[in-house]
């Protein structure tokens, strides 16, 4: 059973997939190209619902036939792409990365990768550049939707056919409301989880019910199509990674998609004729393969290059994506979609066998720890799995959203003595805990730790949209006040991120916006102003309490995932320090605000400065690798080796600090 073919819908697909590809290729003009996925959701909901309603109205509905169509449409290209990605990952990735790939291979096979990547969206999870199956989250959302939707639609069509559209609209509104709530309380869940994305698919489903009569006036339909196209293109070019998304901002491109589909339902419009131009139609026809293949090719190209791809390299990758996707469409997708290929139950047997094989391989990769025997002993030991001390200090990471009362702090340094110092900061304090542990233990000095990721020790300052850092820092200062034995406080943070607000080089993540924890104001105060205010308030408060203050300036940020870069550099005979090591001038430029604030506070007296670049920067450059070991565990946190490497810098802190 076929519906009337609409070339304009393939044209919309082309715009959507090109937007996604160019966004992932870091072509700056397409800063909001991620909305292409939302466009796909609406199209999918419209087409699938149209087919199902036609079958229901003609009493030809069959769940088996529906799932057979889904298998023919989804499985062949998906599992061919997964097999190729498995082979390349086994060659490129170190043990930790390959083990993570095995986990994502399992999740993708079970169409649950959106849930996996939601659980991996924490602060310290690996960068997306190392997840070649990351984009399969959208397939998981669709397939989870289509597990229940056909049966639900059949029931609604049978018992409340006249009220089918309002019923679907009610479900969509609930999903949309949950999505808006989730955007404020669980942004990652709002992005990845199916129940918060269902409203986009249902927007297409509602359109398929034909509840809104088609306007006979061609001028009106031309205008609606033009508006719809504008509602898609404007977000593609105007949205950025800092745009709150999905939620209301996702409504614009999805509604625009619905307007184009609606306007062209009766006959071609001006926009419909443009979208029906044959090059766009062809790109739309191969859009599924384009979507599958584009991301892993970009991932592996970046992984091998380590640094940003040059313009000609990006063009080469885009050409490879187009060629490989065309071949996939012609020789994998098209043959399998013919009903003469694997008739009847054989198509389900094919799906089951393919899934079992992929699950078995993924499980073996995961359970065997990424098969470290593939690599030399040095290569196998460079991943984050080897960073044992980092994991050990993780148990001391406090939860700013659920602080114990009173605070329960971990001991650092010598075990037997009364604590006389406190380590206070964010995740960089956790990374440097091994440095301080090494130096303090040698001096037989004991202290305690108080750190939580994402919260710089800036009294009275919060991060917009983040955990309550102001409450955490107040709790720490109260703890110090009630423990007079803590004579020295060591402040550690990623200061430049707070002061500048921007991420470094290729680092992922939203910008950081500081706010006054008391007023919540973000209108008049810049990050620089609030950073200096918060640090000054922290130091002044500690000095008023008679404490000595040690400020550890920031370790150099790298902007690239060092362990993965080190792994591929080793296997290709390259010196990583020559590829990604930041220059000392870059470090100084990045830390101008921090240096100004620290220098003014150091002049107060009873304030000591520890300067990590003294150990990490030699000559004009700052090291990322030394003695054959990576100094960083990611793009800005020191590894256990790196922390031990600079531990001697803390010896002067503890030399004249008496234990009790």
N, C-alpha and C positions, 0 to 999 in steps of 0.2 A: 504494500500500500504506500503510495507516494502522494505528497502534497505538491502544489505548484512550486516549481523551483524559482527562487528569487536570487538573482545575481547580486542584488544590492546587499543581501545579508553576507554573502561571501566577501563583498567589499568592506563591510563593517569588520568582519573577521580579520581582514588584511590590515586595516588600521590598528586594530587591537593588538595583533601579534607583533607588528612592526614597532608599535609604541613600547611594548614589553622588551623586545630585543634591543632596541636602541637605548632604553633606560638601563638595562643590564650591561650594555657595552660602555656605559658611562659617557654617552654623548649628551653633553650638558643641556642642549636644547630640549631634550625629552626628560626633564627632571621629574615629571609626574607620570612617566610612562607605565608605572605599575597599575594604573587604572584600567589598562587593557584587560586584565584578568576579570575585573568586574563587568566589563562589556561582554566578555565570553559567558559569564554566568547568566546574564539576561538572555542572550541568544540561545543558550542551551535550554533554559527553562521554557522559552517560547517554542522552539522546535520540537522538543520532546513532548511537551503538553499538547501541542497541535496534533501530533501523530497519535498520541494516546486517546485524545477526545474523538478523533475521527474513527478510530477502532471501536471505541465504546459506543458511539452513536450508530455504528453499523454492526454491532454485536460480534465483532471480530477480535476483541481484546484477549490477549494471552500473555501472562507473565513470562512463560517460557520463551515466547517469541521476542518479548521485550529484552530479556536478558541475553538472548542469542544475538540480537542487534548490538547490544552494548559490548559483548565479547568481541564480535567482529570489528567493531569500531575502535575499541580501546586496546585490547590485548596485544595484537601482533606487533604494532609499532612500539608499544610501551616495553614489552619484554625484549625486543631486539635492541632497543636503546639501553635498557638496563644491563644486558649481557655485554655490550660494547663498553659501557661505563665501568663495569666490573673489571674487565681486562685492563683498561687503562689505569684504573685506581690501583690495581695490584702492582703495577709497574711504578707509578708515581709516589704513592702514599707511604709514609712510615707506618709502623705497627699501630700506633694509637689512632692515626687518621683512618687507616684501613679497617680497624675494628669498628670505629664509628660509622664508616661506610656500610659495614655488614649490618649494623643495627638499622640504618636507614633503608637498606635493601629489604630487610624483613618488613618494616613498616610500610614501604611502598607497595610491596606485594599484597599486603593485607588492606591496602587503601586506608591506611591510618597514619600516613606520614605527617599530616597536619597536626595530629595529637603529639607525635614524637617531637616535632620542631617547636611546638608550643612548650613542651616540658624542657626543651633545650634553650629556651630564649632567655635564660638567666644571665647575670652579669659576666660570668666567667666562661660561658660556653664558647666553643670554637667559632671563628668567623665564618660567615656564610660562603666565602670564597673557597672553603674546603669542603663544602657540602654539595656535590654534583647532583644530588637528588632533591635538593631543597624545593625546587619549583613544582614538584609533584604534590605539594600540599593542596593545590587547587583541584587536581584530579581526585584527591581523597575527599575533599568537600563535596564535589559533584556525585561521586559514587555513593557516599554515605547518604546523600539526599535521595538518590534513586533506589536505594534499598527499600525505603518505605513509601516513597511518593506514588508509584504506580498503583499500589494497593489502596492507598488513601484516596487517590483521585477516583478510582473505580467505585469506592464506597460512597464518596460524596456525590458522584455523578448519578449513582443509582437512587440514592435516597433524597438528595436535596439539589437536583440538577438546576432548578431555577435560581437557587441561592449559592451556586458553586463559586462564582467569582467573589461575592462578599465573604464566604468562608475562607477562601484562599487569602483574601486581603486581610482578614482578621489575623490569620497565622503570620502573614508577612509583617503586620504592624507589631505583633508581639516580638518577633525576631528582631525587628528594627529597634524597638525600645530596649531590648536586651543588649543589642550591639552598642547603642549609645551609652548605656550604663557600663558595659564592659570596657569601653574606650577610656573611661575615667578610673576604673578600678582594676582592670586586667587588660591593658592594651594589646598584649600579645595574644590573649584569648580572643579578643574582639577581631583580630586579624585572621587567626588560624582556624578557629573552631566552627564547625558546620552550623550549629544552631544560631550562631551570631551572623551567619552569612546567608542563611536560607532565604531571607527577604529579597535578595538580589535575584535568585533563581525564580522565586515566586512572582517577581515583577513581570518576568517574561511569561510565566504561566497564566497570570491574570489577563495579560494581553491576548493570549491564545484563546481565551474563552469568548472573545469577540463581544464582551459586555458593552464596550464603547463603540457605537456605530461609526463606520468609516465616513469621513467628511467627503461629500461628492465634489466640493469646490476644489479644483486643482490648485488655485492660488493659496488657499488655506493649507493644503497638504504640502505644497512647496515651502511655505513659511515654516511649518512644523518640522519638516526635514532639515531645513537650514538651521533652525534653532537647535535641533537635536545634535547635528554635527558639531555645532559650536560648543554644546555642553560636553561633548567628548573631547574635542581638541583643546579647549581652554584648560582643563585640568592637566592634560598631557604636558602642556608647555608651562603652566603656572604653578602646579603643585611641586613640592619638594619633599625630601625625607623628613623635614620638620613639620609638615602639614599633618594635623591630627587626622588619622585615617584608620579604619573606614568611618562609620557613623554618617553624619550629615554630609560630609565632603564626598562620600561615596555615592550619595543619592544623585548628585549632579550628573556624572557620566552614565550611571545606570538608567536614569530617567531619560537622558538624551538618547541612549540606545533604543529605549522603548518608543520614543517619538519617531525615530527614523523608521523602525519596523512598522509602526502604526500608519505613518504617512504613506508608505509604499504598499500597503496591503491590497488596495483596489487596483491601482495601476502605477506605472512608473512616474516618479516625480523628477524634478531637475536634479536633486541630490542623488536620487536612485540611479539616474543615468550615469552620473559621475562615478558612483560606487560600483556600477556594473561595467566599468572599463576593464577590458580583458586582463591587463597585468594585475590589477587589484583582485579580480576574480580568481586568477590562478594562485596568487599568494594566499587568498582565503581558502582555496581548496587544499593547499598543503600546510595550512596553519597549524594543524595538530602536530605534524612532524616537525615543523619549525619550532613550535613551543617545546617539544620534547628535547630536541637536539641542541637548541641554542645555548642553554645554560651550561651543560657539562663542557661544551667546547670552549666557552668563555672561561669557565673555572680552570680547566687544564692549561689553557693558554696563559692565563695569569699565573697559575702555579709554577709553570716552567719559567716564565719570564721574571718572576719574583717582583719586579718593579712594574709601574704602570706601562701598559702597552702603548707603543707609539701609534700615530695615526695610520701609518701604512700597515702596521701589524693588526690593528683593529679591523681595517678594511679586509685584510686577508682572512681573518677569523669570520667576518660576516659573509664573505664569499664562500668559505668552507661550509658554514651553516646552511646557506641556501642550496649548495650543491648536494650535500648529504641529505638534507630534508627532501629535496626533489626525488632523489633515489629512493629514500624510505617510502615516500608517498607512492611512487610508481611501482616498486617491486615488493613492498611489504604491505602497506595499507590497502591498495587497490585490489590485489588478488584475494586477500582474505575477506574483503567485504562482499565478494560474490557468493551467493548462496550455493553455488555449485561446488564450492571448496569446503570440505568437511561438513557433510550434510548431517542433519538431525542431531542425535546425541553425541556424535563425534566432536562437535564443536565444544561441548561441555567437558568432554574427556580431555580435549586439548587444553582447555583452560585449567582444569584441575591438575594435570600433569605438569604444566608449565609453572603453576604456583607452587606445587610441592618441590620441584627442582630448585626454584629460586629461593624458597624458604630454607631448604637444606643447605644451599651454598651460603646464604646470608648468616645462618646460624653457626655454621662451621667457622666462618671468618670472625664472627663475634666471640664465640666460645674459645677459639684458639688465640685470642688476643691479637688479631690482625696478622697472624703468621709471621712473627718476628724473625723466623729463620730465613725469610726471603732476603734479609738485610745483613750487613756486617754488624758485629757487636756494637760498634760505635754508633752506627746509624740507628740501630734498634733502641738505643738508650737516649735518644735526643728528644723524644716526645714528652708530653705533659704527664704521662703515666709515671715517668721516672722522677718527677718532682715531689718526692715523698714528704719533705719538710713543709712544703706548701699545703699539702693535704693535712698534715699533722696540726698546723696552726689554724686550719679551718674550723676546728671544734671551738676555737676561742672567738669566732666571728659572732658578734652580738646581733640580734634582730631588733632594729630600731622600731619596728612596728609592735614588738611584744617584749619590751624590756623587763627583766626580772627585777623585783624590788625586795631587798636591796640588790645592786648589781653583783653578779657572780663573775669574777675576773680570773683569768688564767695566770699562773706563775711563769715568769721568764727569767732566765739566768740561773744562778746557784739555787739549789732546792731548799737548803736548810735554814736560810736566814730570813729575817723580817724584811718584807719588801720596802725599798727606799726610793724606787723610781716607778714611774708609770709611762707606758708607751700608749700614745693616744693618736688616733687617726682613722684613715679609711683603708681600702684594700692594699694600699702601698705600705701601710704599717704592718699588715699581715705579711707582705712580701719581704720586708726588711726585718721581720722578727728573728729570722735565722742569723742575720748579721749581729743583732743586739744580743741574742742568746749566746753566740760564740764569744763575743767580747766581754759581756757581763760575767759569764761563767769563768773565764780566765781570771777575772778580777775578783771572783768570789762575791759578786754583788747580786742581789735578788730584786726583782721588780714584778709588776703585773701589767697585763695588756687590757686595753679598752679600744676596740676598733670595730667598725662596721663598714661594709662596702658602700661607696657612693657618698659618704658623709665626711667632708673635710672638717677639722677641728676649728670651726669658725663660729664663735659664740653669737647667738642671735640671728644666724643666717640659715635659710633653708634653700633647697633646690626645687624649683617649680615642677609640680607633677611627680615628685619623687617622695621617698620615705621622709618621715619627720626628723630631719637632722637636728633641728633646733632643740627638740625634746631630748634627743640622744646626748648632745653636747652639754645640755644643762644637767642631765643625770650624771655625766662624768665629772663635771666641775663640782657637783655636790659630793660625789664620792671622794674626790681629792680633799675637799674641805673637811670631811669627817674622818680623814685618815692622815693625821699630822706627820706620820712616819714617812710619807711619800714626799721627800724633799726635792726631787727632780722630776720634771715632766718633759718627755721627748715627744715632739709634735712631728708627725709624718703624714704627707698627703700628696696627691697629684695636684699640686697647687696651680699649675698653669691652666689646667682644664677649668678650674673654678674662676681664675682671673680672666682668661680669654673667652671662655664659654664655648669655644670651637674644638672639634675633634682634630686629631693630628694626621695629616697626609691622607692615607687611604683608610683610616680607621672608620669602622661603622659606628652608628649610634647618633642619637639626636644631640643637638646643641644643649649646653647646660645654661640655664637661666637662674641666677641667684635672686632670692627675694628676702626682704626683711621679715624675720620670723614673727615679729611683733605686729607689724602693720600689714604685711603681705603685699607691700607695694612693689610693682615692677615698672612703674611709669617714669619715674624721675631718676632712679639710681641705676647706674651701669654696673656690670659685673665687676669692673675694676674698683669702683667706689665701694661696693658691698664687700668684695674680697678684702680690701685693705681695712675696712671697718671691722669685719669679723675677726681677722687675724690680730688686729690691734686690741680688740676687746678681750680676746683669749689671753694674749700675753700680759696685758695690764692686770687682768683679774688674777692670773697666777702670781705675778710679781707682788700684788697687794697681799696675797696670801703667804708671802714669804718663800715662794718656791723658786728654784732655779729652772730656767726654761732652755731647752735645747731644740732648735729648729733645724730639721733636716731638709735642705733644699731638694728639689725634685731630681730624680734620676732622669737622664735623657729619654725622651719618648722616641720610638723608632717609626711607628706608622705602618709597620708590616709585621705579620706573624713570624717571629724569629725562628721557633723550632721547625716549622714547615719549610721556611725559606732555607734554613741550614741543611735540612734533609735533602732537598733537591739540589742545592748548591754542591753538597758533598758528592752526590752521585753523578754530577755533570762536571766535576773538577773545577768549580769556581770558588773564588774567595768572597765570602759573604760580606766581610767588612768593606770590600771595595764596591759592593753593589748597593747596600742599604744603610751603611753606617752614617748617621747624621754628622754634619760638621759641628765643630764647637760654636761657630758663628750662628748656625741654625738654632742650636740650644740656647744661646744667649738672646737671640731675637725672640724666641718663644717665651722666654722667662724674664723679659724686661720688667713687667709689672711686679712679678714675684720678687725679683732682685731689689727693686726699689723699696718694696714694703719690708723685706727682711733686713735690709741695710739700715733703715730708719729705726727698726726695733732693736737691732743689735747695739745701737748706740746708747740704749737705756741702761746697760749694765746688768749683770747677772743673767745675760742671754748669750748662749753659745751656739755657734753655727757649725753644722756638719755639711760638707759640700761633696756629694757623691761624684760629680765630674772629676774631682781630684784623682779618683782611682780609675774612672771609666773612660776618661778622655785623654788621649795621648797625642800631643802635637795639635794638629788642626781637626782631628776627627775623634768621635766617640765610638768605642768598640761595641760590637754586638756579639762577637765571638772571641774567646781567649783560650789558649791552650787546648784547642780542639773541642771546646764545649760552648754551647750557647749561653750567654749571660742573661737572657730573658726567657720567660716562660710564655709570653705572648708578644704583644706589640708595645707594652709599656711597663709591665711588672717584671722585676728581676726574678730569675730562676733561683733554685736553691744554690746552685753553683755560683751564680752571680752575687747572691747575698753573702755567701762565704768569701767571695773574691774581694768584697769591699769592707769586710767586717773590721779590719784594722782601723778604719776611719773613726770607729766609736771608742777605741782604746783611750783617747784623751778624755772622753766623757766620764769614764769609770775609774781612771787612775787616781783621781783625788776625791772620789765619792766613797765615803766610809760605809761599810755595811753595819748592820745592827744585830 
